[in-house]
Amino acid sequence: MPIQRDIIVIPKSVRRNRMEQNLDVFGFTLTDEEMSRIAAMDTGASLFFDHRDPAMVSRLNSRRET
């Protein structure tokens, strides 16, 4: 759970019930084993694109909203 790892999370939702659920993060905690299992899922690579790739960063920064 990001809160347990001191990671800031900014959830996105437009539905009131989901917003309320997103705010209710203090009603449970994960065990050390659960936290380890989740951490093991991190491959260190993006499934979409590499945010550290200079060419991709340049491409993203050059996009203009219309």
C-alpha positions in Angstrom: 0.0 0.0 0.0 1.6 3.3 -1.0 0.6 5.0 2.2 2.6 2.4 4.2 5.6 3.1 1.9 5.3 6.9 2.2 4.4 7.3 -1.4 2.0 10.0 -2.4 -0.9 8.8 -4.5 -3.2 11.0 -6.5 -6.3 8.9 -7.4 -8.5 9.9 -10.3 -12.2 9.4 -10.3 -15.3 11.2 -11.3 -17.7 9.0 -9.4 -18.6 10.1 -5.8 -18.6 6.6 -4.4 -15.1 5.9 -5.9 -13.8 9.1 -4.5 -15.1 8.1 -1.0 -13.4 4.7 -1.4 -10.2 6.3 -2.5 -10.2 8.5 0.6 -10.8 5.5 2.9 -7.2 4.3 3.0 -6.7 4.1 6.8 -9.2 1.3 7.5 -6.7 -1.5 6.8 -3.0 -2.3 6.6 -1.2 -4.9 4.6 1.1 -7.4 6.2 4.8 -7.4 5.5 4.3 -10.5 3.4 1.6 -8.8 1.3 3.9 -5.7 0.9 6.7 -8.0 -0.2 4.5 -9.8 -2.7 3.4 -6.5 -4.2 7.0 -5.1 -4.4 8.0 -8.3 -6.2 5.6 -7.4 -9.0 7.6 -4.3 -9.9 9.6 -5.1 -13.0 11.2 -1.6 -13.0 9.9 -1.1 -16.6 6.9 0.7 -17.9 4.3 -1.2 -19.8 3.5 1.9 -21.8 6.7 3.8 -22.4 9.9 4.8 -20.7 9.5 8.1 -18.9 13.3 8.4 -18.7 13.9 8.0 -22.5 15.0 11.5 -23.7 13.3 11.0 -27.1 10.0 10.2 -25.4 10.3 13.1 -23.0 10.9 15.4 -25.9 8.0 14.0 -27.8 5.7 14.4 -24.8 6.9 17.9 -24.1 6.3 19.0 -27.7 2.6 18.0 -27.7 0.2 20.9 -27.7 -3.4 20.9 -26.4 -6.0 21.9 -28.9 
